[in-house]
Amino acid sequence: MTEYTLYELFKETFFLSLLLTSPVLILGMVIGVIVSIFQTATSIQEQSLTFIPKLLITGLAMIWLAPWMLTQLMQFAIKLLGQLQTFAR
């Protein structure tokens, strides 16, 4: 395995991890900002008010995006296992 092959493998792995996690993280961040604006506008300082909506929306996003995430992971795994013989050299 050459250094370039290892670099490409790490690059693809890092890109895939960003691709899979960013929709859920961005959605959680947006919901957190919306709830914070609501809390500021209404002067409600309840800590659980930010946690529960983020938990629900993040869970629903994970369920909704699960087929796409699994497809991406399977394609990457198939590609990686297909190149396994080149890694052993």
C-alpha positions, 0 to 999 in steps of 0.5 A, spaced: 500 500 500 502 506 497 502 513 501 497 515 496 493 510 496 492 510 504 491 518 503 485 517 498 482 512 503 483 516 509 480 522 505 474 518 502 473 515 509 473 522 512 468 525 507 463 520 508 463 521 515 462 528 514 457 527 509 453 522 513 453 526 520 452 533 517 445 533 515 443 531 522 448 535 526 446 541 522 438 540 523 440 539 531 444 546 530 438 550 527 433 547 532 437 549 537 438 556 535 430 556 533 428 554 540 434 559 543 430 565 539 424 563 542 426 562 549 429 569 548 423 572 546 418 569 551 423 570 557 423 562 558 429 559 561 427 552 562 433 548 560 429 542 558 426 546 553 432 546 548 434 538 549 427 535 548 426 538 541 433 537 539 432 530 541 426 529 537 428 532 531 435 529 531 431 522 532 426 523 526 432 525 522 436 519 523 430 515 522 428 519 515 435 519 513 437 511 515 436 508 508 440 513 505 446 513 510 446 505 509 446 506 502 452 510 502 455 506 507 454 499 503 457 502 497 463 505 501 464 498 504 463 494 497 468 499 494 473 498 500 472 490 500 473 490 492 480 494 493 482 489 499 487 485 494 491 492 492 491 494 500 495 487 501 500 488 496 
